[in-house]
Amino acid sequence: QLQLGESGGGLVQPGGSLRLSCAVSGFTFHAYAFGWFRQAPGKEREGVACISGTEGGTKYRDSVKGRFTISRDNAKNTVYLQMDNLQPEDTAVYSCAAERLPFGNPGLMPNEYDFWGQGTQVTVSS
């Protein structure tokens, strides 16, 4: 059974950095695209970044471009989200998600994804 487990969240000051990890098990890793999503209290879940299966193409929401980097390590079955220059508005629960998409480009809409992790809290505050 496919499982995703996030780690790396925490409390950081504005301008700081965190790296989130999503460990994946239970399926053929390279056949899946992955996305990172976040949800702040009282707000809808929004897509932050995604990465395709075989080719590794990426997409970001405008507000994180130049600050966040998504990557995948197919040997370790892990997806990462490097977050730099974090701001208070980045505070949210961050979740990773997977969809079977060995070719082509994924999107940032939550309903595209079939499998979800539990999430990890990221708090940016001084």
C-alpha positions in Angstrom: 0.0 0.0 0.0 1.3 3.4 -0.9 2.4 5.5 2.0 3.8 9.0 2.2 5.4 10.5 5.3 6.5 14.1 5.7 9.2 15.4 8.0 11.3 18.5 8.5 8.7 21.1 9.6 9.2 23.4 12.5 9.5 27.0 13.8 11.7 29.3 11.9 12.3 33.1 11.9 11.5 35.2 8.8 14.2 34.9 6.3 15.1 31.4 7.5 15.1 28.1 5.7 13.7 24.6 6.1 13.9 21.4 4.1 10.9 19.2 4.0 11.2 15.5 3.1 8.5 13.1 2.0 9.5 9.5 2.3 7.5 7.2 0.0 6.9 3.5 0.0 4.6 0.9 -1.5 4.8 1.6 -5.2 7.0 2.3 -8.2 8.4 5.6 -7.3 9.5 6.8 -10.7 6.0 6.2 -12.2 4.5 8.9 -10.0 4.5 12.7 -9.9 4.5 14.5 -6.6 3.2 17.7 -5.3 3.7 19.8 -2.1 0.6 21.5 -0.8 -0.1 23.7 2.1 -3.1 24.8 4.1 -3.2 27.6 6.6 -6.0 28.0 9.2 -9.2 29.2 7.7 -7.8 28.9 4.1 -8.2 26.4 1.3 -5.4 24.0 0.5 -3.1 25.3 -2.2 -0.5 23.8 -4.4 3.0 25.0 -3.8 5.2 23.0 -6.1 5.1 19.8 -8.2 7.6 17.5 -10.0 7.0 15.1 -12.8 7.7 11.4 -12.8 10.4 10.3 -15.3 11.6 13.7 -16.6 11.7 15.7 -13.4 10.0 18.8 -14.7 8.8 21.2 -12.0 6.2 23.9 -11.5 5.7 26.4 -8.7 3.0 28.8 -7.5 4.0 32.4 -8.2 4.4 33.4 -4.6 7.2 30.8 -3.9 9.1 31.1 -7.2 12.8 31.8 -6.5 12.4 30.8 -2.9 11.3 27.1 -2.9 12.8 24.2 -4.8 11.2 20.8 -5.2 13.4 17.8 -6.0 13.2 14.0 -5.9 15.8 11.3 -5.2 14.6 8.2 -7.1 17.3 6.1 -5.3 15.9 7.0 -1.9 12.2 7.2 -2.8 12.1 10.7 -1.3 10.7 14.0 -2.4 12.1 17.2 -1.0 11.0 20.8 -0.7 13.8 23.3 0.1 12.3 26.5 1.4 14.4 29.6 1.6 13.7 33.1 2.7 10.6 32.0 4.5 8.0 34.6 5.4 5.1 34.6 7.9 2.6 34.0 5.1 4.3 30.7 4.4 3.0 29.4 7.8 0.8 26.4 7.1 0.6 22.6 7.3 2.6 21.2 4.4 1.6 17.9 2.8 3.0 15.9 0.0 0.8 14.0 -2.5 1.3 11.6 -5.3 -0.4 10.8 -8.6 0.4 8.0 -11.0 1.9 10.0 -14.0 5.0 8.4 -15.4 5.0 10.9 -18.4 3.7 14.4 -18.8 3.5 17.3 -16.4 1.5 17.4 -13.2 -0.4 20.4 -12.0 -1.0 22.2 -8.7 -4.6 21.3 -8.2 -5.2 19.1 -5.2 -7.9 17.0 -6.9 -5.3 15.7 -9.4 -3.6 13.7 -6.6 -4.7 10.3 -5.3 -2.4 9.7 -2.3 -1.6 12.1 0.6 0.6 12.2 3.6 -0.4 13.5 7.0 1.4 16.8 6.8 4.0 18.7 8.8 3.6 22.1 10.4 5.7 25.0 9.3 5.6 28.2 11.4 7.4 31.3 10.4 7.5 33.8 13.2 9.9 36.1 15.0 
